[in-house]
Amino acid sequence: MSVHSRIEKAMSFMSEHASGQSTLEAVTPGEYRRRGQGVAIQYGLHDTPLGKMFVAVTRRGVCRMEFLEDRSADEVSVELRNAWPEGELARNDNATSHVIDMLFNEQGACRHGSWSLHVVGTDFQVAVWRALLKIPPAKLASYSEIASALGRPKASRAVGNAVAANPVALLIPCHRVIQKSGAIGGYRWGTNKKQRVQMWENLRREQTELL
């Protein structure tokens, strides 16, 4: 398939298969200026089939989700504090367990319904993250295909930077983005983790198709 055809195909599925499970809400300029003042942020640490994860939520949605590989939870919480310096940050595993339940437990997904995301980012970053939500599970798109879908065909590098800055692993599926050549590309939590996540997602799709 030609590069042009692949781009058209990516634009088609990104417009027709928008996920009904996630909605992304960006921090407003006023909220950004207030630096998180009045925002209560609860975070938890959870063991998952893909490894230990750090999850943080506000009243409006998931604001941070990371794999704890080579970094400690304290390091991630410091970054979270820097993003929301005036926010009220507290650990509460029970407040974030529903996110893990939805992701890794089919019954949990049915019980909790859809999820919301509440993130801090530039306008371009938010546009890229919203585009990632439109890539169907177990499907892949290249950085250049996403740039073209956004009407910025020469912005592949900027797209790559936005993908790398993704604050919410799995729910904003940056693991579905690969290089134009078909190479797996980089991943904030390592290429081995990226391959593992893709394999897990493919297995889930195959299991669903057998039901």
HELIX and SHEET records of a PDB file:
HELIX    1   1 VAL A    3  GLU A   16  1                                  14    
HELIX    2   2 PRO A   29  ARG A   33  1                                   5    
HELIX    3   3 ALA A   73  ALA A   83  1                                  11    
HELIX    4   4 ASP A   93  PHE A  104  1                                  12    
HELIX    5   5 GLU A  106  HIS A  112  1                                   7    
HELIX    6   6 ASP A  123  LEU A  133  1                                  11    
HELIX    7   7 TYR A  143  ALA A  149  1                                   7    
HELIX    8   8 SER A  156  ALA A  164  1                                   9    
HELIX    9   9 CYS A  174  ARG A  176  5                                   3    
HELIX   10  10 THR A  191  LEU A  210  1                                  20    
SHEET    1   A 2 SER A  22  ALA A  26  0                                        
SHEET    2   A 2 TRP A 115  VAL A 119  1                                        
SHEET    1   B 4 GLY A  61  PHE A  67  0                                        
SHEET    2   B 4 GLY A  51  THR A  58 -1                                        
SHEET    3   B 4 ALA A  40  THR A  48 -1                                        
SHEET    4   B 4 GLU A  88  ARG A  91  1                                        
SHEET    1   C 2 ALA A 141  SER A 142  0                                        
SHEET    2   C 2 VAL A 177  ILE A 178  1                                        
END                                                                             
